[in-house]
Amino acid sequence: MNKPARPSSDNRSPWRYVGLATQIMAYLVLAVWVGYRLDKFLGIFPVLTALFPVLILLILFYKLIRETRK
C-alpha cells in the first residue's frame, strides 16, 4: 500500500527559500535607498549608503541563524 504524501507545511519547501530571498532583496534595496537619501540630505554621500546594507545583512543573517537552530 502507498504511503501518504508529506504535508505541504514541510520546512524544506522551496517556496520558503524564495520568500526569504525576496525578503532579503527588498530589505537591501530599502536600506540602500534610505541610506542614499540620508546621505544626500546630510551631505556625507557614501557613508550611510554603504553602512545601512551591511547592518541589514548582519541583522538578517543573525535572524536566519536563530530560525534554523530551532
C-alpha positions in Angstrom: 0.0 0.0 0.0 1.2 3.5 -0.8 2.5 5.8 2.0 0.5 9.0 2.5 2.2 12.1 1.0 4.0 14.5 3.3 2.1 17.6 4.3 2.8 20.7 2.4 3.9 22.5 5.5 7.4 20.9 5.3 10.1 23.4 6.4 12.2 22.5 3.4 9.7 23.8 0.9 11.4 25.7 -2.0 8.8 28.5 -1.5 10.2 29.2 1.9 13.6 30.0 0.4 12.1 32.0 -2.4 10.3 34.1 0.2 13.5 34.5 2.2 15.5 35.6 -0.9 12.7 38.1 -1.8 12.7 39.5 1.8 16.5 39.9 1.8 16.5 41.7 -1.6 13.6 44.0 -0.5 15.4 44.9 2.7 18.7 45.6 0.9 17.0 47.8 -1.7 15.2 49.7 1.0 18.4 50.1 3.0 20.4 51.5 0.0 17.6 53.9 -0.9 17.2 55.2 2.7 21.0 55.5 3.1 21.3 57.3 -0.2 18.5 59.8 0.7 20.0 60.4 4.2 23.5 60.9 2.7 22.2 63.4 0.2 20.3 65.2 3.0 23.2 65.3 5.4 25.9 65.8 2.7 28.0 62.8 3.7 27.4 60.8 0.5 28.8 57.3 0.5 28.8 56.7 4.3 25.2 55.6 5.1 24.6 54.2 1.6 27.3 51.6 2.4 26.6 51.2 6.1 22.9 50.5 6.1 23.0 47.4 3.8 25.9 45.9 5.8 23.9 46.4 9.0 20.8 44.9 7.4 22.7 41.9 6.3 24.2 41.3 9.7 20.7 41.5 11.3 19.2 39.2 8.7 21.9 36.6 9.0 21.5 36.6 12.8 17.8 36.2 12.3 18.4 33.3 9.8 20.8 31.5 12.1 18.4 31.8 15.1 15.5 30.4 12.9 17.4 27.5 11.6 18.6 26.3 15.1 15.0 25.5 16.2 
